[in-house]
Amino acid sequence: MTFTILIFLSILTFSTKTFLTQYFYREKIETYQDIDFYLTYDQNSNARYFSIRELANKMDIEKEFKYIVPFFQMNSIMEINNNTLNYVNILATSLEDFKKVTNISNSYTQLNQNEILITSTIGKKYTILTGDTIYLKLGGEEVPFKVIDVIDDNGLFRDNNVFIDKDSNIKYFLKSFGMEDLNPIFTKNIYNRVYFSLNDDSKKEEIKKEILDIPQYKNYLLIDTINNELIEESVTKVASILFLVFTFILLSVVLVLQSTLLIIFEERKPQIGVTQIL
């Protein structure tokens, strides 16, 4: 019995790992699409943003990349009319760049200050419609934003992400970082994450090294959007948890069956005894 259970659990775990691997890969591909890697800061670093000016100066962008899309990303608390609070991740860049990494209508030509796009995930969860007003906590104040549209989750724009135009709302970011006196003209090239899509995937490691060799970026991180080691690590963790759950369930079932059979056997002992006497 024990050997049979172990064989069954091994087969089940192997099947689960295969499914989980496919799931994680599919999720990454749906999110990042043709993005190969991104540049960002180290969580342990004091620097939370950087200039992308040197990328344009030192790299042949048109030759090496399909596109480069810079974002200023930060977490915030969203509040709606009924005082429901929820954490959201703000994506801020130009509308033109935003269209490169999402599938949104080309009818959007401009997003003004205090205008916002939200995902259908947020819209459905909190019953937010086009034209509604939500509030984001930025720089110690609640800033109102009018919902211009609720967009189906796709690409980078999914789950709890919201989008605003960076340049027209830069004053809120500056206030969040205690730099409200800085002239916005100096922040034109300031971002904290840059997504890269290569023309030639085979040159990925070469180009990543070239970027990190630029002195301004040597202390930052270049992260592959599809990292086999991280996916395998995630799969192993989840599969291990599921293995323990399956084991507990099977052992519980076996114990229940054993107890039930013992009760049935005890109840039928007198009948068995009479049968043997006869």
Secondary structure, DSSP 8 states (H G I E B T S, - for coil): -HHHHHHHHHHHHHHHHHHHHHHHHHHHHHHHTT--EEEE--TTSS---EE-HHHHHHS-HHHHEEEEEEEEEEEEEEE-TT--EEEEEEEEE-HHHHHHSS---TT-----TTEEEEEHHHHHHHT--TT-EEEEEETTEEEEEEEEEEE--BTTB-TTEEEEETGGGHHHHHHHTT-TTS-GGGGTTEESEEEEEES-GGGHHHHHHHHHTSGGGTTSEEEESS-HHHHHHHHHHHHHHHHHHHHHHHHHHHHHHHHHHHHHHHHHHHHHHHHHH-
